[in-house]
C-alpha cells in the first residue's frame, strides 16, 4: 500500500494536464466556426468534452487511490469531481486557447489538487488507516475495487470514442492518452485493493497493464463503427484482471470458478450497461444538450443526438462495481 499515495497523486496530476490540454487545444477543434453556423454539428461532435470529463473522473479515481480507499478521501474525490465539471463548463464558455491558457489551467488545477491532498493528509495524521504498511479494511478494499471498475469501463469508452469525421489526428492522440491513463489507474487501484501485495500479484498487475495498453492501441487501430468486438474483449480482459488482483487468494491461489463468473460479467456487463444508460439519455434525458447549452456551444443537429458518453461510462462503471467490488472471499477449506 505504500505505493498508493504517490502513484495516485501523480496520476491525478497527469489527468489535470490532460484536462487542461482538452480545454484549450481539443475543444476548439470541435466547435463550428462562427456563432451562426448553418451546418449544425452531428453525433459525437463534442468528443473533446467527453475526453475532458473522463480526465476529471481520472482525477477523482487517482485521489481515491491516493487515499487508499479511505472514506474521507473518497468523499472529497467525488465532491472535487462534481465541482470540477461545473468549473469546466464555465471555462468552456470563455473559450480559452493557446499555450499560456493550457499552462495556467494545468498549474491552477494541480494547485487545487495539491491543496486538497495536503488538507486530507493533515487531517488523517495519526489515524490507523494512514499507516502505509497496514492492509486495507474490507470497506476500503471495496472502494478501491469499485474505483478500478469505474476506470476500467471508462477505458473502453475512451478507447472507442469517435467523431463525425474521425479524421482529426488529435482525436486518436487524446483517446489513447486518456485510455492509457485510465488503464494504469484501474490496475493500480485493483492492486491497492489486494489483501496483501505479493510478487505474483505485482507480476500479474504488470502483465495486465501491458495487455490492456496493447488492447487500447488495437481498438484505436480498428476503423470507426467496427470497434465493438475489440472493445468487448478489452473490457473482459481488464475487468477480469481487476478481480484477479483485488480478490482474495485462499491457499495462495485464486478461486478460478469465481473468476470465471467474473469474466462472464466482464464480457457482457459493460456493453449491456452502456446501452441501458445511453438509450434513456438519447430519448428522455437530454443531459448532453443541457451541457452544450450551458457551455454556449452550438446545439447538435435535430436529426442526431447529443449523448454524453462519459456519463454513460461512469454510470456503467458504477454498475460493474456493484457486481465485482467484493472485499473478501472466505476460505472454508
N, C-alpha and C positions, 0 to 999 in steps of 0.2 A: 504493500500500500504506500510505501514511501515515494514511489514514482508518481502517484496520482496528482498531487498538488502542483508540482512544477509543470508536468505534462499538460494537465488540464488548463492551467493558466496560459501556457504557451500556445495551445491550440485555440483557445478563446481569442487571444490576441491576433493570431493568424486570421481567424474568422472576421475580426473587426477590420483588418486590412482588406479582405475580400469584399466586405460590405462597402467600405469607402470607395473602392475601385468600381463597384457596381453602380453606386450613385452617380459618380462623376464621369465615368467612361462608358459603361454599358447602357445605362438608362437613356442617354441622349440618342443612342443608335436606334432605339425602339419608338421614338416619338415622331409623328408626322411633322414635316416642315410647315411652319405657319399655323396659326390658331384656327383658320377656317378651311382646313384641308377638305377637298371634295371627296377624297378617297379615304374613307374611314378604315382603321386597322381591323384585321381579322383575328381568327383563332390564334392563341399563344403569342399575340403581338408583344405583350409586355412580359416576355420571358426574363428580362433583366430584373424585373420586380420580384419574380419568384426566386431567382438566384439570390437576391439580396435578403429576402425573408428567410431563406434556408440558411444563409450565413448568420443571420440573427439567431435562429434556432441553434446553430452550431455554437454560438457564444454561450447560450444557456446550457447546452449539454456539457460544454467544457467546464463551466462553473460547477455543475453537479459532480463531474469527475474530480475537480479540484477540491471540492468539499467532501469527497469520499462518500457521497450519498447521504450526508447529514441533512436533517430536515431543515435547519436554518439556511444552509447554503442552497438547498433545492428550492425552497420558497422564494428566496431572493433571486435565484436564476429565472424563475417563471415571471416574477414581477419585473425584473430588468428586461426580459424579452418583450413583454407587453408594452412597456414604456418606450422601448427602442423602436418597435414597429410604429407607434404613434409619432415618434420623432422622425422616423424615416419618411412618413407621409408628408410631414411638414417641410422637411428638407427637399423632398422631391418636387414639391410645389414651387420652390425657389429656383430649381434647375441649376445647381452648381456644376461648373465644368472646368476642367483644367487640372494641371499637376498640383498647383497650390491648394486648390479645394480638396483634392484627394489627400494630400499630406495633412491638412488641417483637420479633416474629418477622421482620419486614421489616428492621429495623435490625440484628438479630443476623445474619441471612443476608447482608446487604450487607457487614457487618464481616468475616465469613468469606471472602466473595468478594474483598474488597479486600486482606485479608491474604495470600491465596494469590496474587493477581495481583502484589502488591508483591514477594513472595518470588521468583516466577518472573522478574519483570523484573530484580531484583537479580542473580540467578544468570546471566542471559544477557547482562549488560553486556559490551560489547566483542566479542561474537560477531558474525561477519559477517551472520548472518540477522537480527540485531537492528536493522540499519540499515534504516530505513523506505524509503529510496529504491531499494533493490535489488529486482529481480524475484524472485519465489519460485522455489525449486527445483522439480524435477519431483515429488519426494515431497510437498513442501508443497502444490503445486497439486492433487495427487491427494487429499490430506487435506481441503483446503478444498472441493473439488468434492463429495467424499463427504459432508461435513457439510451442504452445500447440498441434496444429495439427501435426506438424512435429514430436514432441516427441511421440505423440500417435501412429502414423504409425510405427515409429521406434520400439516402444514397441512390435508390432506384429512381426516384423522381428526378433528382439532379442529373443522373446519367442519361435518362431518356428524354430530357426536355427538348422541345422543338420550337421553331418559329415559323411564320408564314412562308418564308423563302428557304430557310436553312442554308443560306449561302454566306452568312456572317462568320468570318473566322473567329471573331470574339465569342460567338456562342459556344463553339467547341472548347475554347480555352477556359471560359468561365464555368461551363458544365464540368469539365474534367477537374479543374481545381476545387470546385465546391464538393463534388462527389468524392474526390480523394481525401479531402479533409474530414468528411463525414465517415468514411471508412475507418480512418485512424481513430476517430472518436468512438465509433462503435466497438472496435476491438479493444481500445484502452479501457472503456467503461466496463466491458464484459470481463476483462482480466482483473480489474479492480474489484469486481463483484465476487470473485472466486474466494472460497473459504481459506485457501492457502495458496501462495504463489510457488509452484514447483517448476523445475526445469522443463518438465513435459508440457505444462501449460504455457510457459513462455515460448517454447518452440512452436506449439500449436498456434499461438497468437501471431507469431511472425509469419508462419505459413499461411494463415487465414488472411492476414493483411495483404500479402503479396498476391494471393489468388484473387481476392476481391478487387485489388487495383488493376490487375490484368483484365478481370471481368468488366470493370468500368470502361477500360480502353476498347474492349471488344464491342460493348454496347454502342459507344460513340462511333465505332467504325462501320456499323451497320447503317443502312440507309433509313431515313425517316419513314415511319409508318410500318416498319418491319422489325421493331425492336422489342416486341412483346415477349417472345421466347427467350432471348438472351437476358432481358430484364428479370423474367421469372426465375431463370436459372441462377442469376446473380443473387437474387433475394433468398433463394433456397440455400445456397452455399453460405452466405453471410449470416443469416439468422440462425441456421443450424449450428454454425460455428460459434455464435454468441452463446447458445445453450451449452455447448461443449466446454466453453471456457468458464461460464458463470455457475453452472450447476455443480452439485457435489459429486465426488467420485468415491463412492463407498468401496472399501477394499483396494483403493488406489487406481481404479479404472472406471470409466463411465458405465452407466446402465444403458446399454445400447437400445433396448426396446423403448425406453423413454425418449431417447433422442431420435429414434425412428418416427415416433409420433410428432415430435417437434419438427422434424424435416418435412413431414406431410403438411403440417400447419404453415411452415415457412414457404412451402411451394405454392399453396393455394390461397393462403390468407391475405398477403399484401395486395394482390390483384383484385380479390373479391372486395376487400375493404376500400380500396381506391375507387372502384366502380360505385360502391354503395354510398360513398361520400360525394363523388363527383356529380352523379345524376341529380340528386336533390339540389345541389348548388346551381346547376345549369337551369333547372326548371323552376324551383321555388325560392331559392335564396340567392339573390344577385350580389353576393358579397364582393366578388371581384369588381363589378361595376361600381359599387359604392367606393371602394378604394381608388378606382380610376378617377372618379369624380372628385373625391377629396384631394387627390394629388394634382388636380387641374389638368389632366390629360384628356385627349380626345376619346370619346366613347367607342366601343367596339361596334362594328357593323351589325345591324339588326339581324342579319341572316346567320351570324355566328354567335359564339358565347364567350363571355369574359370570365373564364374559370381561373380561380386562384389555386393552382395545383400544389403550391407549397402548403397551403392549409389542408388540402386533401391528404398530403403526405403526413402532416403532423397528426391528424386525427386517426389515420390508418396505423401510424406507428404506435399511438397510444392503445389502439385496439389490439395490436400484436403484443404489446407489453402485458395486457391483461391475460393473454394466452401463455406467454413464455417467461414472464418475470417470476420465477419460482425461487424462493430464498434457500430452500434446503430439500434434500431427499433423505428419508430415513433409511438407514441400513438395518433391515430386520434380520439379517443373517447372524 
